[in-house]
Amino acid sequence: MWDFSVARAFRLMGQTLPFLLLRVAVYFGVAVAYVLMTGVGAGVGWGIGGFGDAGFQAGATFWGGIIGFGIVGVVMYFLREYILYIVKAGHIAVLVKLLDGETMPEGRSQIAYAREEVETRFFQASVLFGVDQLVKGVLRAITGLVRGMVTILPIPGAQQLVSVLRAFLRIAVGFIDEVILAYAFRTGSTNAWGSARTGLVLYAQNYRPMLKNAAWLALIVYGLSFLIFLLMLAPAALAVYLIPGAWSAGGIVFALLFAWSVKAAVLEPFAITCMMEVYFRTIEGQEPDAAWEAKLEQLSGKFGKLKEKARAYGASTGNVGDDGVASANPGTS
């Protein structure tokens, strides 16, 4: 079936309780902000609608709620780099250390240690966000190669299969991009672009076991998310009831929000921990394959950008040869 240990992943999650609580606070806070601002917007719209007839009031309430919801969406768009930098990357830094059986430094909290590690590897939020976006672009190219292999097979209904496969791979790849970022922490690299480049080559040359395990995790995580969504329908319906002019579809939207917050706070780090275990075990002792590196350059222009940025960083630090191609064995962190 799969190559990861569910029990070990949950044990490691328990060891990072401070980060789990931080994630819960952040993502549930976001969900609550959406609900509250939607309610405030709907309330304002309802009040304004009082100057007109019932139809006008219903429309004003609806659009007030949409505006309130949209305001939080805009704020979250601008905070996405910060959340990736402080919450996601920090949690990965701690998980990598614990996954290798190392103990946390005494006298420092997990969050303080993680912040120092992230700043050492990625300097600032914009660098980490830029690396993450390029990594996602290359991963999309790799999954595109897999889809292309399916289309040339003599399988009845191949086009329909590719459509399903495309959607499924898009979900599965969401658990892999942060594993590539974890590679920088494990190798102790300070060249974020170069470590991402090397990590991608190692992933590509092992894409079969990686995608297989990502597929299993996608089924587990989204299956649990659906169950959580069903459980959240009741409290979400109550929230809708308290909003003036109660939205008919609001309960579903809010239940989705709360299910998303559980997924982001708890289920995603579980999936990433499992994928890190598989990835690090799979690449142990391997070196980046030049043939796969050349193939990635042909498949994705974003991989070429990683290469350019890795070399530019190496030149700026005086390590002209530091283009990110390093040993796959972990170094000191």
CORVENSUL-V687212 format. One record per pair of residues at least 4 apart in sequence whose ideal C-beta (glycine too) atoms are under 6 Angstrom apart, sorted by the first residue. I is the first residue (numbers start at 1). J is the second residue. D is the distance in whole Angstrom. If there is no record, write none. Layout:
i:I j:J d:D
i:I j:J d:D
//
This chain:
i:2 j:213 d:5
i:2 j:216 d:4
i:3 j:213 d:6
i:3 j:278 d:5
i:4 j:274 d:4
i:4 j:277 d:5
i:4 j:278 d:5
i:9 j:270 d:5
i:9 j:273 d:4
i:9 j:274 d:5
i:12 j:98 d:5
i:12 j:273 d:5
i:13 j:270 d:6
i:15 j:98 d:5
i:16 j:94 d:5
i:18 j:110 d:5
i:18 j:111 d:6
i:19 j:91 d:4
i:23 j:27 d:6
i:23 j:87 d:6
i:23 j:265 d:4
i:24 j:28 d:6
i:24 j:265 d:5
i:25 j:29 d:6
i:26 j:87 d:6
i:27 j:261 d:4
i:27 j:264 d:4
i:27 j:265 d:4
i:28 j:261 d:5
i:31 j:257 d:5
i:31 j:258 d:5
i:31 j:261 d:4
i:33 j:37 d:6
i:33 j:72 d:5
i:34 j:72 d:5
i:34 j:257 d:5
i:35 j:239 d:5
i:35 j:254 d:6
i:37 j:68 d:4
i:37 j:71 d:6
i:37 j:72 d:5
i:38 j:65 d:5
i:38 j:68 d:5
i:38 j:69 d:5
i:39 j:243 d:5
i:40 j:68 d:5
i:41 j:64 d:4
i:41 j:65 d:5
i:41 j:67 d:5
i:41 j:68 d:2
i:42 j:61 d:5
i:42 j:64 d:5
i:42 j:65 d:4
i:42 j:243 d:5
i:42 j:244 d:6
i:43 j:244 d:5
i:44 j:64 d:5
i:45 j:49 d:6
i:45 j:60 d:4
i:45 j:61 d:4
i:45 j:63 d:6
i:45 j:64 d:2
i:46 j:61 d:4
i:46 j:244 d:4
i:46 j:245 d:5
i:48 j:60 d:5
i:49 j:56 d:5
i:49 j:57 d:3
i:49 j:60 d:3
i:49 j:61 d:6
i:52 j:56 d:3
i:58 j:245 d:6
i:60 j:64 d:6
i:61 j:244 d:6
i:61 j:245 d:4
i:79 j:83 d:6
i:81 j:125 d:4
i:81 j:129 d:4
i:82 j:86 d:6
i:82 j:125 d:6
i:83 j:87 d:5
i:84 j:88 d:5
i:84 j:129 d:6
i:85 j:89 d:6
i:85 j:125 d:4
i:85 j:128 d:5
i:86 j:90 d:6
i:89 j:118 d:5
i:89 j:128 d:6
i:90 j:114 d:3
i:90 j:118 d:6
i:91 j:269 d:6
i:92 j:178 d:6
i:92 j:182 d:5
i:93 j:114 d:5
i:93 j:117 d:4
i:93 j:185 d:5
i:94 j:110 d:5
i:94 j:114 d:5
i:95 j:99 d:6
i:95 j:273 d:6
i:96 j:182 d:5
i:96 j:185 d:4
i:96 j:186 d:5
i:97 j:102 d:5
i:99 j:276 d:6
i:105 j:113 d:6
i:108 j:112 d:5
i:108 j:113 d:5
i:118 j:122 d:6
i:121 j:184 d:5
i:121 j:192 d:6
i:122 j:127 d:5
i:122 j:128 d:4
i:122 j:192 d:5
i:123 j:127 d:5
i:125 j:129 d:6
i:127 j:192 d:6
i:131 j:192 d:5
i:131 j:196 d:5
i:134 j:302 d:5
i:134 j:305 d:6
i:134 j:306 d:5
i:135 j:177 d:5
i:135 j:180 d:5
i:135 j:196 d:5
i:136 j:177 d:5
i:137 j:302 d:4
i:138 j:200 d:5
i:138 j:300 d:5
i:138 j:302 d:5
i:138 j:303 d:5
i:139 j:173 d:5
i:139 j:176 d:6
i:139 j:177 d:6
i:141 j:299 d:4
i:141 j:300 d:4
i:142 j:204 d:6
i:142 j:207 d:6
i:143 j:169 d:4
i:143 j:173 d:6
i:147 j:162 d:6
i:147 j:165 d:6
i:147 j:166 d:6
i:150 j:162 d:6
i:151 j:158 d:6
i:151 j:162 d:6
i:157 j:161 d:6
i:161 j:165 d:6
i:165 j:169 d:6
i:169 j:173 d:6
i:171 j:218 d:5
i:172 j:214 d:4
i:172 j:215 d:5
i:172 j:218 d:5
i:175 j:214 d:5
i:175 j:217 d:6
i:175 j:271 d:5
i:175 j:275 d:5
i:176 j:214 d:6
i:178 j:272 d:5
i:179 j:275 d:5
i:179 j:276 d:5
i:179 j:279 d:5
i:180 j:196 d:6
i:180 j:199 d:4
i:180 j:200 d:6
i:182 j:276 d:5
i:183 j:195 d:6
i:183 j:199 d:4
i:184 j:189 d:5
i:184 j:192 d:6
i:184 j:195 d:4
i:186 j:330 d:5
i:187 j:195 d:6
i:187 j:330 d:6
i:187 j:331 d:5
i:188 j:331 d:4
i:188 j:332 d:5
i:188 j:333 d:4
i:189 j:195 d:4
i:191 j:310 d:6
i:191 j:313 d:5
i:191 j:322 d:6
i:191 j:324 d:6
i:193 j:306 d:5
i:193 j:309 d:4
i:193 j:310 d:4
i:193 j:313 d:6
i:194 j:310 d:4
i:194 j:323 d:6
i:194 j:324 d:2
i:195 j:199 d:6
i:195 j:324 d:6
i:196 j:306 d:6
i:197 j:306 d:4
i:197 j:307 d:6
i:197 j:310 d:5
i:197 j:324 d:4
i:198 j:288 d:6
i:198 j:324 d:5
i:198 j:325 d:6
i:198 j:326 d:6
i:201 j:288 d:4
i:201 j:292 d:5
i:201 j:293 d:5
i:202 j:283 d:5
i:202 j:288 d:6
i:202 j:328 d:6
i:203 j:210 d:6
i:204 j:292 d:5
i:204 j:296 d:6
i:205 j:289 d:5
i:205 j:292 d:5
i:206 j:210 d:6
i:206 j:282 d:5
i:207 j:211 d:6
i:209 j:282 d:6
i:213 j:278 d:5
i:217 j:221 d:6
i:217 j:271 d:4
i:217 j:274 d:6
i:218 j:222 d:6
i:219 j:223 d:6
i:221 j:267 d:5
i:221 j:271 d:5
i:224 j:267 d:6
i:225 j:259 d:5
i:225 j:263 d:5
i:228 j:259 d:5
i:228 j:262 d:5
i:229 j:255 d:5
i:229 j:259 d:4
i:232 j:236 d:5
i:232 j:255 d:4
i:232 j:258 d:4
i:232 j:259 d:5
i:233 j:255 d:5
i:236 j:251 d:5
i:236 j:254 d:4
i:236 j:255 d:4
i:237 j:251 d:4
i:239 j:254 d:5
i:240 j:246 d:5
i:240 j:247 d:6
i:240 j:250 d:4
i:240 j:251 d:5
i:241 j:246 d:6
i:250 j:254 d:6
i:261 j:265 d:6
i:262 j:266 d:6
i:263 j:267 d:5
i:264 j:268 d:5
i:275 j:279 d:6
i:276 j:280 d:6
i:278 j:282 d:6
i:283 j:328 d:5
i:286 j:328 d:5
i:288 j:325 d:6
i:296 j:303 d:4
i:297 j:303 d:6
i:297 j:304 d:6
i:310 j:323 d:5
i:310 j:324 d:4
i:311 j:323 d:5
i:314 j:319 d:5
i:314 j:320 d:6
i:314 j:322 d:3
i:314 j:323 d:6
i:315 j:320 d:5
//
